[in-house]
Amino acid sequence: MTEKIISRTSVKTVVLNRDVDAPLRGRADQLRQEWTRRGILVVNLLSSPGAGKTSLLEATAKHWSGRFGMQVLVGDLATDRDAQRLARWAPVVQLTTGGACHLEVPLVERGWNELPSAECQFLFIENVGNLVCPASHDLGEHVRVLLLSTTEGDDKPGKYPKAFRTSQMLVISKTDLLPHVPFSVDAACADARAIQPDLECVPVCARNGLGVAEWCAALERRRAALLAARSQTLG
C-alpha cells in the first residue's frame, strides 16, 4: 500500500501599512527629471526572449549614424552577448541580473553612471526578455515600447494585458516572416488597442530595414515633444 502525505504550510500575512515600492518609484521620477533636463529621451524596451530587441537597436543605430547619439543599457540574466553585438554601434553597458526576471532602478542607475559622458539624445534600456515582471517596474523611462514578433502569434496582447496597457508603443517585429506564419498585424494591433487605445503601432523588419525609418521618426517626434514641454516648464 502506498501512503500519500500532503502537508499544508501555514501562511501568515503581515500588514505593513506602507508602500514598499514608493522609494523606487521616487528614484525613477528623479532619474526621469534628470534625463529630461539633459534632453535625453529614455526608451524602455520590453519583449519576450528572441523577439528582436537587439536587432532593432542595431538597425536604429545604423539609421541614426551621424545624426543622433544613442546609448544602451542591456539587461540579461547572464552573459554579455547582446552588449557585444551592440558595442560596435553605440556606447553600451551590460546589466546582468544574475537570475532576476526584470531590471530595477538601482541597477539601471549604476549602469547609467558607467556610460561615457558623451552627448546623446536617446538612451535605450533593453529589458530582460519577459512579458510579465518588467511591466510592473518604472525605470524612469519616458516611453515604454513593447516588441511583439510575428512568430509569437497575434493573440498575445489579450494574454499579457499589463505589458500592453503600460506601454505607449507597439513594434511588430520580424515582418519579413509574415508570408510564412499565421499572424495578422491588424488583429494584433486591434487586440492591443482594446487594452491601450492610444498605443502607437509600428511594423518593422530589422533585417531588411522596412519600417525602421518610421520607427526612428516616431521616437524623434516624441523627443521633440519632450524638448518642447521642457522649454515650457523652464519658462
Buried (B, 14 or more C-beta within 10 A) or exposed (E): EEEEEEEEEEEEEEEEEEEEBEEBBEBBEEBBEBBBEEEBBBBBBBBBEBBBBBBBBBBBBEBBEEEBBBBBBBBBBEEBEBBEBBBEBBBBBBBBBEEBEBBBBEBBBEBBEEBEEEEBBBBBBBBBBBBEBBBEBBBBBBBBBBBBBBBBBBEBBEEBBBBBEBBBBBBBBBBBBBEEEEBBBEEBBEBBBEBBEEBBBBBBBBBEEEBBEEBBEBBBEBBEEBBEEBEEEEE
